[in-house]
Amino acid sequence: MSYNVNEKGYYGEFGGAYIPEMLYPNVEELRQNYLKIMAEPSFKKEFDQLLKDYVGRPSPLYFAKRLSEKYKTNIYLKREDLNHTGAHKINNTIGQILMAKRLGKNRIIAETGAGQHGVATATVCALMGLECIVYMGEIDIARQAPNVARMKMLGATVVPALSGSKTLKDATNEAIRDWINNPVDTHYIIGSAIGPHPYPDMVTRFQSIISEEIKWQLKEHIGKENPDYVVACIGGGSNAAGTYYHFLDNVNVNIIAVEAAGLGIDSGESAATSVLGKEGIIHGCKTLLMQTKDGQITEPYSISAGLDYPGVGPMHAHLSITGRAEFMSITDNDAMKAGLELCQLEGIIPAIETAHALAIFEHKKFKKEDVVVVSLSGRGDKDLNTYIDYFKL
């Protein structure tokens, strides 16, 4: 069985491009060109050069000694938090900005929840001198104020989404509306492995640098390139897609996907799509989606702005349904405790999204000889106020 996208844009039964007719030319132009452009030597050279000199890749693979001692296994952290802008998001925005330039687009739009993708998009627009409009839910604007300030400093226009739950899904709706109204000169940089084909595949390919590096870095560390487990948190799922990519077809590498259970899976305040979701269509693709009996999208909840999305990327929906990945749901409380634990055991302050992935060690036992690689997808400075309020620091 293949876990990658097929030529029609599907991962098993999930994926595709369910879009209004007005968007068809944009998406089709991208679909026909993205693989060709990515294969061009000049594109590859520019992409690799920027990842090295601007982003600071390769990001280190760090053996977390004290964390490993506590949980009696071998835990390696893939330090995406050390990238320029503080998360994995920049890998994808650099790829997409180079793509947009080659397609002749000079106006960039994006959606953002935690603000990391918005910052990464604003950053590359500043780098390339392109206009940047970022849509962000009004609630997320309030809880991620430092990132909003960063976007504005970088020259982006931040537009609040005032509909629905005023979070990520609503920001995405607004961005899609903008794109329909500005089809010719605008490229929409989607920040996650979600959206109409070819977005999930394109984003995953740009993020696959993560697993590519893990392989050779692990070989340097322990003499073998495949870990026993790869672990990542999942909202839409781009950091996870990049972390899993080069291991998808190797069934000896176990995949763990960590979702936000919010206040508890059955609390009505959760974002655990793999448990609560059923097949549906959101933002241009068929995937697992939290919805009411009559198909209305239910509001997700997580303390982390980057994980409270009601769906999951189609690749992850496929990994879930086929059993290729083990999905775990982690509550706000467990995630916050795991975040603080990493601070105090390893001197690293993780994003609250990432802290969800770290919380699995309290719930799952690993063998002493296991090698577990966790994607440390983002740094926690954007979340300091949430940590401060939560722990009354």
Summary of the structure (lengths in Angstrom):
residues: 393
radius of gyration: 19.2
end to end distance: 49.2
largest distance: 56.1
contacts: 1514
relative contact order: 0.16
helix: 47%
strand: 20%
